[in-house]
Amino acid sequence: MYFDDIYMEDMEPATRVSEYTARIVDFCMEDPYLSKEMEDEGEKFLGPKLQAYYPTSQERESAELRFLDYFLFSYSSIHYRKTPLEVFLSKKLSDFNKKDRKIYSAFRFNIYSAFEVLKVALGSHFIARDLSSTKVYKIRENRGTYYLEEGDFIIARVLPYEKDYALAHISLLLPKNISYLAKREWKRMSEKTKEKPDPLLLERTFYQKEKTREENLEIVEKNLRRKLKKYMGKKAITIRQLKKKINKTTDPAKILKELTEKIDFPSSKEFVEFQDLFNLFWNLSSREEFGGKSPEEKIKEVMGPKEKELVKDLTSYIASKIDPDKFSSQEELERKVEEYKNKWLSEPQPELNGKTPWQVITEERKRLGSPRKGFPFKISVTPILKPEVKSRLNKITPKDTPLVEDVETFINYFERNKVKVTPKNKWIPFKHLKIIEQNFKYKDSFVFLGKEEKRGEESRKRYINFIDKLCRAKRLIRVDNKGRINVNKTRVEEFREKPYGKKLFELFCTWVEKVDWKDLQPNDFLDYYCDMYQKDFQTPLYHLDQLRVDEKITPEQMVRKLYASKIGLIESQEGLLRHLSLNLKSILLDYLKWLGVIQTEEKEIIKEMGIYTIKKFWVTATGKILIEQMVLHFIQKGKIKV
């Protein structure tokens, strides 16, 4: 059935969704575990700067409604290990009549996604297309329809309700005239991300920004001057000198790079703030090439509002298609940019009602009487600048983790001894493993069932196998065609000369990007999960970054964060949550522990076999430094967008 057919049906009255959800909220407030979790999670969701984020009572009330929607349907209870909705159904469903039981049970299949509004029947319902699945839904709602129009973009939760669906809550609404970019960005998102948006991330992105004064050059110059003096002291460049510099080049990245190379930023946050401030200064400052006008004034003068919006989409489109690091020259890069620009201009877009961007631009120019011809807009694609947090990395010592010392001990052994690997698997012979590990600060166990092991496989001694794979991937050692282990003296000397924290971070990067995680496991049972976690390491990195230093969390809680969109299905299958938690330990947590990113509280599960499980873990102060540095590293690589 097409949506026009649905639209013509008789209009139903308002739903009782608010009444149904109010009962679930009341239940949560009466339950001692859920009420405590609601209070704690509410503080996390709303953030530490309540007045700054939500200065009016209306904004605060809206935020609390968004939190309740998240808590009831998306949050997984620490105590019950299921959503509050599931807890409610398990304890209270039998209290209701047959009709209400059916409605409540269907709430399990709620949809939280982005929708495009197709038609609105005031006071009754609206028709919307799910932009993830492309399915069209009839969504019953009365009051909300008076705020919606055809073409609006919403992120909302809808609930199965009798024959149709009902609106539970709208988390974000963008009217049609400003929804184009949101629809285009949604289309470019990965399928995994689109499957179920993260309400917490949505809150951080769209609502938790402090209200700022209107941007003007005087304020920007004052703030930039203060930042330059803070970071560079007496050697700080003046605003007057900086203005002369920007009038000698058309490339802001060149000057920004020159400045940031002289500054040791204490955190990624401060670097991003400085970069944003410099970009404002660049866009607001007058330029000789524009006849004394700023780039922002020039753009306003020559472009219509739709063309400006389309240029932003073009910029995002090219950024999603091109990795600057893969081009050998700037000329080659610019040719590819031009190729994608022309392709984008000539391709019809559903978001433009089937028109091409070029058609929309020319129509707007004609309507506004603009003298602009062609599309001379030039996009310069360069890697996002990223400073190293040198001062913080230099605080890391062997007391934080002995990994670097053990790596150097490992290399020293092969500088002094000639060793041949096993013919088939290229492993270090067992007798050498035992000798090497005698001098390690951290050691694998060579005792099994109370007896010392005389033989075995390198892959089952996970710590030394990890170090071996790191050294081979980093090319500190190599195996020649005769099976002998050779030390790369040049690389080893370069490695030894670096500060301890720098060496540790390089090993962290090597593990994430160059070591095949499947090779770290003693068998191939976990190959699927190894590939999944390694290819999408940004996801666990994000959740680790969200943790405060020393904030304890269980592996099960981390699994819930990683599999948030599927946690209901996972919990419905007996033993699957525990299975995924054990996988997480073997693939991720043990290595993060050895790298010093986390510390763990462990429990032996099989006595005299050296097999332990992690009960809890937490990010260390050293780990926070390494995580922030990895985030910056991923920004430079284009794996994380800012």
Buried (B, 14 or more C-beta within 10 A) or exposed (E): EEBEEBBEBEEBEBBEBEEBBEBBBEBBEEBEBBEEBBEEBBEEBBBEEEEEBBEEEEEBEBBBEBBBBBBBBBBBBBEBBBBBBBBBBEEBEEEBEEEBBEBBEBBBEBBBBBBBBBBBBEBBBBBBBBBBEEEBBBBBBBEBBEEBBEBBBBBBBBBBBEEBBBBBBBBBBBEBEEBBBBBBBBEBBEEEBBBBBBBBEBBBEEBBEEEEEEEEBEBBBEBBBEBBEEBEEEEBBEBEEBBEEBEEEEEBBEBBBEBBEEBBBBBBEBBBBBBEBBEBBBBBBBBEEBEEBBBBBBBEEBBBEBBEBBBEBBEBBBBEBBEBEEBEEEEEBBEBBEEBBEEBBEEEBEBBEEBBBBBBBBEBBEEBEBEBEEBEBEBEBBBBBBBBBBEBBBBBEBEBBBBBBBBBBBBBBBEEEEBBBEEEEBBBEBEBBBEBBEEBEBBBBBEEEEEEBEEBEBBEBBBBBBBBBBBBBBEBBEBEEEEEBBBBEEBBEEBEEBBBBBBBBBBBBBBBBEBEBBBBBBEEEBEEBBEBBBEBBEBBBBBBBBBEEEEBBBBBBBBBBBBBBEBBEBBEEEEBBEBBBBBBBBBBBBBBBBBBBBBBEEEEEEEEEEEBBBEBBBBBEBBBBBBBBBBBBBBBBBBBEE
